[in-house]
Amino acid sequence: MAARVESDFPADIMGLQVVEHGVDARVVTVTGEVDTLTAPQLTRFLNEQLSTARVVVVDLDGVKFLGSAGLSALFEANELATEHDRALRLVCHSRIANRALEATDLRERFTFADTVPDALKKSA
């Protein structure tokens, strides 16, 4: 279980961290702001994880802003996962991120878990 931190931005803008859970699962922790500037990197990062792991859990608890570009990045990753028979699970207790997902009626498009361990169990 190795952790890597990958972001072109300072952590107070957007942070991305991935932790491998066995061969087929990754947990991606997203922090900070996901907007027009940072969303393309999130898209690339999630696509990379989905190309190597069958299960990708995205922890959004540390997200302080989730704009339309960020919602699009998550939606595209979910579509990619579905097309390639992969699982994308979200863990989200961020009030701001949840509000954005609910306001756009996208919440029902994703599979959520209460905690990262629950998301990993659910996907096993």
C-alpha positions as CSV (number, residue, x, y, z in Angstrom):
1,M,0.0,0.0,0.0
2,A,2.1,2.9,-1.3
3,A,1.0,6.5,-1.2
4,R,1.8,9.0,-3.9
5,V,1.0,12.7,-4.0
6,E,0.5,14.1,-7.4
7,S,-0.6,17.6,-8.2
8,D,0.6,20.5,-10.3
9,F,-0.9,22.9,-7.8
10,P,-0.1,23.8,-4.3
11,A,-2.0,21.7,-1.8
12,D,-4.1,24.7,-0.7
13,I,-5.5,25.0,-4.2
14,M,-6.0,21.3,-5.1
15,G,-4.3,18.2,-3.7
16,L,-4.4,14.7,-5.2
17,Q,-3.2,11.7,-3.4
18,V,-3.5,8.0,-4.4
19,V,-3.1,5.0,-2.1
20,E,-3.0,1.5,-3.7
21,H,-5.0,-1.1,-2.0
22,G,-3.8,-4.3,-3.5
23,V,-3.4,-4.8,-7.2
24,D,-6.9,-3.7,-8.3
25,A,-8.0,-0.9,-6.0
26,R,-7.0,2.7,-5.6
27,V,-8.2,5.4,-3.2
28,V,-7.9,9.0,-4.6
29,T,-8.1,11.7,-2.0
30,V,-9.1,15.1,-3.5
31,T,-8.6,18.3,-1.4
32,G,-9.1,22.0,-2.1
33,E,-10.8,23.5,-5.1
34,V,-11.9,21.6,-8.2
35,D,-12.7,24.3,-10.8
36,T,-12.0,25.1,-14.4
37,L,-8.2,25.5,-13.7
38,T,-7.8,22.2,-11.7
39,A,-10.4,19.9,-13.2
40,P,-8.4,18.9,-16.2
41,Q,-5.7,17.5,-13.9
42,L,-8.3,15.6,-11.9
43,T,-9.7,14.2,-15.1
44,R,-6.3,12.9,-16.2
45,F,-5.5,11.6,-12.8
46,L,-8.8,9.6,-12.5
47,N,-8.4,8.3,-16.0
48,E,-4.9,7.0,-15.1
49,Q,-6.2,5.3,-12.0
50,L,-9.1,3.7,-13.9
51,S,-6.8,2.4,-16.6
52,T,-4.9,0.3,-14.0
53,A,-7.4,-0.4,-11.2
54,R,-10.7,-2.2,-11.3
55,V,-12.0,-0.2,-8.3
56,V,-11.3,3.5,-7.7
57,V,-12.6,5.2,-4.6
58,V,-12.7,9.0,-4.7
59,D,-12.6,10.7,-1.2
60,L,-14.1,14.2,-1.6
61,D,-14.2,15.0,2.1
62,G,-11.5,17.7,1.8
63,V,-13.1,19.5,-1.1
64,K,-13.7,23.2,-0.4
65,F,-15.1,24.0,-3.9
66,L,-16.6,21.9,-6.6
67,G,-17.5,23.8,-9.7
68,S,-19.1,22.6,-12.9
69,A,-15.8,21.6,-14.4
70,G,-15.1,19.4,-11.4
71,L,-18.6,17.8,-11.6
72,S,-17.9,17.1,-15.3
73,A,-14.6,15.5,-14.4
74,L,-16.3,13.2,-11.9
75,F,-19.1,12.4,-14.3
76,E,-16.7,11.6,-17.1
77,A,-14.7,9.3,-14.8
78,N,-17.9,7.5,-13.8
79,E,-18.8,7.0,-17.5
80,L,-15.3,5.7,-18.3
81,A,-15.6,3.3,-15.3
82,T,-18.9,2.0,-16.6
83,E,-17.7,1.6,-20.2
84,H,-14.7,-0.4,-19.1
85,D,-16.4,-2.5,-16.4
86,R,-14.7,-0.7,-13.5
87,A,-16.1,0.6,-10.3
88,L,-16.0,4.3,-9.2
89,R,-17.2,4.9,-5.7
90,L,-17.5,8.3,-4.0
91,V,-17.0,9.1,-0.3
92,C,-18.3,12.6,0.3
93,H,-19.0,14.4,3.6
94,S,-18.1,17.8,2.2
95,R,-21.1,20.0,2.6
96,I,-20.0,22.1,-0.4
97,A,-19.4,19.1,-2.7
98,N,-22.7,17.5,-1.7
99,R,-24.6,20.7,-2.4
100,A,-23.1,20.9,-5.9
101,L,-23.9,17.2,-6.6
102,E,-27.5,17.7,-5.3
103,A,-28.1,21.0,-7.1
104,T,-27.2,19.5,-10.4
105,D,-29.1,16.2,-9.8
106,L,-25.9,14.3,-10.4
107,R,-25.8,12.7,-7.0
108,E,-28.0,9.8,-8.2
109,R,-25.6,9.0,-11.0
110,F,-22.8,8.0,-8.6
111,T,-22.4,5.2,-6.1
112,F,-21.6,6.5,-2.6
113,A,-20.2,4.9,0.5
114,D,-20.0,6.3,4.1
115,T,-16.3,5.6,4.5
116,V,-13.4,4.6,2.4
117,P,-13.2,1.1,4.0
118,D,-16.9,0.7,3.2
119,A,-16.3,1.7,-0.4
120,L,-13.5,-0.8,-0.7
121,K,-15.6,-3.6,0.9
122,K,-18.6,-2.8,-1.3
123,S,-16.4,-3.0,-4.4
124,A,-14.6,-6.2,-3.5
